[in-house]
Amino acid sequence: AELEEFKQSADEIKKTLEKVDIEAAANVLIRVIEVAMEQIDENDYETKDEKLTVEGVSVNATKVVIKIDEKIIKKAAIAVLEELGDNADLKKVMQGMFELSGEEGNFDEIWDEMKGNFDEAVDMLKEVDLSEMNIGGDININLWVDGKGEIMGFGAEVKVEGVKAEYRAVSLVKGSDEAIDVSFKIDAPEMEDAGEAAAVMGMLNEFGFSGKGTRTDGKLTGNYAIKAGDKTFLEFACENVSGRHSYYQAR
């Protein structure tokens, strides 16, 4: 009975994914990032040469540091809202969600109403003066770019009220070697009387996924691990896996 319920749940999830159109949703996310980045001009960022090293694989890169301030937030928000109001992929995603909801009504009318809401938000933002907005700290967006101008990594650094958080995701390719590192680190003041919560936070103040593989004839073989703090929770291995996005089998 439990197996049958699991199969039914899996079928429902599959139907949901097919209806929502995951590819269209991914396209929306990518386009939002592209539009936001297009609002950055040469006065909003700094560059410096940096050598990235992951699992012994080293690659020369240009690090682009974008300092987020009120002006950039306003420009990016307006551009993104204008894009969303005319984005065909977003319409596909929303139509799928509407059909899944089982609600009655005409989706085209609902979509027109949503577009109107985007337009109203744009008009409101254009009238708002964010010059006195206080972000409350420093926010930097980091990009690592290779000699061809292709992005090898993305990250962010936030410093707010004594708390420092850093996220980094880089994928390096040098010859037949490929290495990946996705990490999140947080440095926060210790909390008094936090009990078990403090122990959990202490373990999760550094969390990540990393590993290295070798690609031969288009197929990847390598070893990977998920870590939290100084502990390794799970190790993975792959052998002769095709494609850039691989599914690993636990060993």
KAPE-V296902 format. One record per residue. RES is the residue in one small letter. SS is DSSP state (H for helix, E for strand, C for the rest). PHI is phi as a letter, one per 40 degrees, with the letter a starting at -180 (999 if undefined). PSI is psi in degrees with one decimal (999 if undefined). Layout:
RES_SS_PHI_PSI / RES_SS_PHI_PSI
This chain:
a_C_999_-43.1 / e_H_c_-38.6 / l_H_c_-40.4 / e_H_c_-40.5 / e_H_c_-38.2 / f_H_c_-42.4 / k_H_c_-41.0 / q_H_c_-41.1 / s_H_c_-42.0 / a_H_c_-40.3 / d_H_c_-39.8 / e_H_c_-41.2 / i_H_c_-42.2 / k_H_c_-44.5 / k_H_c_-39.3 / t_H_c_-46.6 / l_H_c_-40.0 / e_H_c_-38.2 / k_H_c_-39.3 / v_H_c_-27.2 / d_C_g_82.2 / i_H_c_-37.1 / e_H_c_-41.9 / a_H_c_-39.5 / a_H_c_-41.2 / a_H_c_-39.5 / n_H_c_-37.6 / v_H_c_-47.4 / l_H_c_-45.6 / i_H_c_-43.2 / r_H_c_-38.1 / v_H_c_-44.3 / i_H_c_-44.2 / e_H_c_-47.2 / v_H_c_-43.0 / a_H_c_-42.3 / m_H_c_-29.3 / e_H_c_-16.1 / q_C_c_-4.9 / i_C_c_125.4 / d_C_b_177.2 / e_C_c_-17.8 / n_C_c_-7.4 / d_C_c_-2.4 / y_E_a_162.0 / e_E_b_152.5 / t_E_b_151.0 / k_E_a_151.4 / d_E_c_140.2 / e_E_a_140.6 / k_E_c_120.2 / l_E_c_133.5 / t_E_b_125.3 / v_E_b_122.5 / e_C_f_38.4 / g_C_g_-5.3 / v_E_c_119.4 / s_E_b_135.3 / v_E_b_134.2 / n_E_c_137.1 / a_E_a_164.9 / t_E_b_121.8 / k_E_c_125.7 / v_E_b_119.1 / v_E_b_115.6 / i_E_b_118.3 / k_E_c_115.6 / i_C_c_124.7 / d_C_b_-176.8 / e_H_c_-39.0 / k_H_c_-44.9 / i_H_c_-40.6 / i_H_d_-44.5 / k_H_c_-48.1 / k_H_c_-45.3 / a_H_c_-42.0 / a_H_c_-43.7 / i_H_c_-46.1 / a_H_c_-41.4 / v_H_c_-44.2 / l_H_c_-39.6 / e_H_c_-38.3 / e_H_c_-44.9 / l_H_c_-33.5 / g_C_c_-13.5 / d_C_b_27.4 / n_C_b_115.9 / a_H_c_-35.2 / d_H_c_-39.6 / l_H_c_-38.2 / k_H_c_-40.2 / k_H_c_-45.6 / v_H_c_-46.2 / m_H_c_-35.3 / q_H_c_-40.4 / g_H_c_-43.6 / m_H_c_-36.5 / f_H_c_-43.7 / e_H_c_-36.4 / l_H_c_-32.6 / s_H_c_-25.0 / g_C_g_9.1 / e_C_c_150.8 / e_C_c_157.0 / g_C_h_173.7 / n_C_c_116.8 / f_H_c_-38.0 / d_H_d_-37.8 / e_H_c_-40.4 / i_H_c_-40.6 / w_H_c_-41.7 / d_H_c_-36.5 / e_H_c_-40.4 / m_H_c_-43.5 / k_H_c_-38.5 / g_H_c_-37.3 / n_H_c_-40.3 / f_H_c_-44.6 / d_H_c_-41.4 / e_H_c_-39.9 / a_H_c_-39.4 / v_H_c_-47.6 / d_H_d_-40.9 / m_H_c_-44.3 / l_H_c_-37.7 / k_H_c_-28.1 / e_H_c_-14.9 / v_C_c_135.8 / d_C_c_110.2 / l_C_c_10.9 / s_C_c_-27.7 / e_C_c_4.6 / m_C_c_134.3 / n_C_b_105.5 / i_C_c_-28.8 / g_C_g_11.9 / g_E_i_-165.5 / d_E_b_134.2 / i_E_b_121.2 / n_E_b_138.6 / i_E_b_130.2 / n_E_b_137.5 / l_E_b_142.4 / w_E_b_124.0 / v_E_b_139.5 / d_C_c_-176.2 / g_C_c_-19.0 / k_C_c_-0.5 / g_C_g_7.2 / e_C_c_141.2 / i_E_c_124.5 / m_E_c_-17.8 / g_E_a_159.6 / f_E_b_145.3 / g_E_a_176.9 / a_E_a_147.6 / e_E_b_130.5 / v_E_b_130.7 / k_E_b_109.9 / v_E_b_121.2 / e_C_f_52.9 / g_C_g_-3.6 / v_E_b_130.2 / k_E_b_124.6 / a_E_b_142.6 / e_E_b_133.2 / y_E_b_138.9 / r_E_a_135.2 / a_E_b_112.8 / v_E_b_146.1 / s_E_b_116.5 / l_E_b_139.2 / v_E_b_123.8 / k_E_b_108.2 / g_C_g_-126.7 / s_C_c_-3.6 / d_E_c_138.9 / e_E_b_130.1 / a_E_b_148.3 / i_E_b_144.1 / d_E_a_120.0 / v_E_b_118.0 / s_E_b_149.5 / f_E_b_129.1 / k_E_b_142.4 / i_E_b_136.3 / d_E_b_107.1 / a_C_b_153.2 / p_C_d_144.2 / e_C_c_141.1 / m_C_c_133.8 / e_C_c_142.4 / d_C_f_34.1 / a_C_c_-18.3 / g_C_g_-132.2 / e_H_c_-32.2 / a_H_d_-38.8 / a_H_c_-38.8 / a_H_c_-41.7 / v_H_c_-45.7 / m_H_c_-36.1 / g_H_c_-33.2 / m_H_c_-34.6 / l_H_c_7.7 / n_C_c_-9.1 / e_E_a_113.5 / f_E_b_140.4 / g_E_a_173.3 / f_E_b_130.0 / s_E_a_163.3 / g_E_i_175.8 / k_E_a_143.4 / g_E_a_168.6 / t_E_b_130.6 / r_E_b_123.9 / t_E_b_125.6 / d_C_f_39.5 / g_C_g_0.9 / k_E_b_140.8 / l_E_b_135.2 / t_E_b_127.9 / g_E_a_-177.2 / n_E_b_139.8 / y_E_a_160.1 / a_E_a_150.4 / i_E_b_127.3 / k_E_b_151.8 / a_E_b_119.1 / g_C_g_-129.8 / d_C_b_15.6 / k_E_b_140.3 / t_E_c_119.0 / f_E_c_-33.9 / l_E_a_133.3 / e_E_b_144.8 / f_E_b_156.0 / a_E_a_145.5 / c_E_b_151.4 / e_E_a_121.0 / n_E_f_50.7 / v_E_c_129.2 / s_E_c_158.1 / g_C_g_160.7 / r_C_c_-28.0 / h_C_b_105.4 / s_C_b_149.7 / y_C_b_123.9 / y_C_b_148.6 / q_E_b_130.4 / a_E_c_143.5 / r_C_b_999
